[in-house]
Amino acid sequence: MAISNNSTGLRPGVCTSTTRPTAPYEGQMIYETDTDMVAIWNGTAWRYISATTPTNGTVLQIVSAQYSSQFQNNSNTFADTGISLSITPKSNTSKVYAIATIPIMKTSGNTQNAVGLRLVRGSTAIKTTGLLLYTDTSMQLRSSFSDNYLDSPTTVSAITYKYQLSNYFNGDGVITCAGNEPATITLMEIAG
């Protein structure tokens, strides 16, 4: 096909990230108005290229969730809290910035109780934080844990980030979302 000076050039299909073609053909190109990204179907997946090249540090997408189911662990073995969220990066050079606020509580019991919180990508622990919650043995202590971490997952496949909880004392309980107080987790894809 010849393109003249009067031609408008090659035009990809225009849609949003939720209204993409359901049966794309290999090599099909689309422009997503909500993400400002151009994608090409490679026969098995959409591969993104920028409609306008994002500069490093540009936020490409944000996903967020709130959880309020109480979880208790009396063991020093890390266990899933239920606080988790998935994201599918548009580029394998992107970073994922994880931000969370998690209410925590130590039950009454041994004064050496301490909360261990761990951020996990897939099945890989990427950050562990220990919080000391020393109190009188007859008292409970509530606190709020704020976390942030910049990760380099190097993938364009869906990945899940989750928080795990342990009790360093391995006896009395430590709890997230006590009394169903909500926790939040946000994942941001950052152009890298």
N, C-alpha and C positions, 0 to 999 in steps of 0.2 A: 504494500500500500504506500503510495507516494503521499507525502505531506507537503502541502504548498504553504507559502507565506500566509495565506488567508485561513489555513487550517487551525483548529484549536488543539491539535496534537492528540496523543494517546490519552484516552480517558478511562481510568479504572472504574469499576462499579463503586457506587457511593452507598454506604450503609453505616450502621453503628456496630459496636463490638457485640451487641446482643442480637442483631438482625443480619448477620453474615449469611451468605448462601449456605443452604443445608446440604447440598450435593455439589461441592465445587469440583472443577476439573483441574488437572495438574497444570500449573502455570497461571491460573486465574489470579488476577490482581484486584484488590479492593482498597478503598480509602475509607477509614473509620472516622466519622465526624466527631465522635465523642472522645477519641483518644488522640486525634491528629496524627494517626499512623497509617502507613501503607503496608499492606500484608500481601504475601504471595503464597498460594497453596502449593506445597511441594509434593503432593500426592498422599501425604499422611498427616500433615499439620500445617497451620498457618505460620509463616515466618515473617517477622516484622522488620520493616525498614522505616526510617523516619520520613514523614511527610515534610517536615522541616527538621533538620538535624538538631536533636536536643543537645544542649550543652551539658557537660558534666555537672551533676548536682540537680538537674531538673527532675521534678517528681513526675513519674509516668503514670502511676496509679496508686490508689489508697484503698485498703480494705480494713474494716474494723468490726469488732464484735464485743458483746457484753455477756458475761456469765454470772450467775448468782446461785449456783448449786453448791452447797457446803460440801467440803471434802476434808476428811481427817486422816492423818497418818501417825501411828504410834511407833513406827519402825525407822531405823536409820537407813533403810533401803529406799531410794527414790521411787515414787509412784506418780502416775499421771493424775493431775488435778481436774482434768476436763477443760481447762483453759487452753484452747488451741485455735488456730486459724490458718487457712491455706491461701496461697497466692501463686499465680503463674506468671513469672517474669516474661517480659516481651523481648529481652535480650540477655544473652549469657554473660555480658559484661556488666549488667546492672548489679547494683547493691540492693539489699533489702534492709530497711531500717525498722527494727521491732521496738515498740514502745508498749509498756504495760503498767497498770496500777492494780495491785492485788492486796486486798485486805487479809491480814493474817492474825492468828490468835494462838497463844500458848494456853493449854488447859492448866488448871492447878495441878501441882505435883512437884516433882523434883526441880530445884532451883536451877539446875544446869540445862534444862530444856533449851534447845536452840533450833530455829527453823533453818533448813537448807532448801533453797529454791534453785532450780536449774532450768535454763532455756535450752530446748532441744530442737534441732532441725532434722526432720525425718526421724532417724534413730541415733543421731549423733549429738551428744551434749556439746554445746558451743560456749556456754557460760554458766558458772556455778557461783552462787552467792550464799554466804552463811550469815544469818541474823541472830545475834544473841539476845535472848529475851529473859534475862535473869529477874526473878521475882521471889517474894516470900512463897513458901510452899502452899499456902492457902489461897493465893491470889491468881487470877487470870490476867493476862496482859494482851491488849489488842494494839495493833499497829497497822500501818499501810506501807507496802513495798512498792516503790516506783523503780522501774527498770527501763533501760534503753540499750540497744546493741546494733551496730552496723555490721551486717554480714555480707559475704561475697559468695553466693551459692553456685555461681557459674553453671546455670542451667536455664532452659526455657520450658522445663516440665513443671507441673504443679508440685509445690513443696509445702509441707505443713510445719508450722512452728508451734511448740506447746511448752507449757510449764509443768515441771514435776516438783514434788514436795517430799522432804524427809525430816525426821526428828533426830538430831545428832545424839540425844541422850538414849534413844532406843527404849523408850518406856512410855511416859505420859504423852498425850496427844498434842500435835500442832495442826492447825486448821486454816484452810483458805475459805473465804466467803462465809465466815461464821454468821449464823442467823440470816443467811441468804443475802448478805451485803454484796453488792455487785463488784466484779472485777472487769477491767477493760483491757483489750489487746488491739493494737493497730499495727499494720504492716504497710510500709510505703516502699514502692519500687523507685529507686533513684538511678538516673542515667549515670553510667560510669565510663 
